[in-house]
Amino acid sequence: MEVNSNNIQESDLPIGLAKPALRALANRGLSRLEQVAKLSEKELKELHGIGPNAIKQIRLALDVKGLTFSDK
């Protein structure tokens, strides 16, 4: 886990992610792509604030890190 000098975990979520999507992830305690990858795409879509554009941005960010959504 990466922690900055204020002892706060840093996020590696996509920079352009909309505020509602960021809030939806934060409400689930998700601030890292490794955490998001534990969810299926279907589970992520069920979160209020996560729309098609957020899914696309997160999928691309996961791909860059060699990660994918869970198959559950």
Steps between C-alpha positions, in 0.01 A plus 500: 500500500634840407470762770588866462673715764166567672450125544213501247473223243550639150259416222597369158148533359469670159554878526198598288252284690181697575424606857194271533713202398776597742242534780348162414841334523594688818171393663607139442848571637662466158792731423737270308459319170607174668192533724268580208633195312350279773152602379330372190399752236137419587559580870669827409212601270257448791665778702307826486720750316681250278393540138625375163769767477638414846504129411693578181753719684551243775530213250775690314682583823482137612634389162801731530584335834443150361184456707142406407162496667423189704310216329273441800 
